[in-house]
Amino acid sequence: MKLWQDLFGTDYGLMSIAGIAFMILMAFWYVRFFIRKMNQKPGTE
């Protein structure tokens, strides 16, 4: 239970959650971006 208290109750725990969430969202965005670019025909933007 100390783990959850530290994770959600301290400033460094909340920043860790925010950092992890940001990295996961960026990963999904990059995957979608690259898949969309790979499926485009050459010469189009």
KAWOSUL-V221723 format. One record per helix or strand. SS is the DSSP state (helix for helix, strand for strand). FROM is the first residue (numbers start at 0). TO is the last residue. Records with the same first field share a line. If there is no record, write none. Layout:
SS: FROM-TO ; FROM-TO
//
This chain:
helix: 1-8 ; 10-38
//
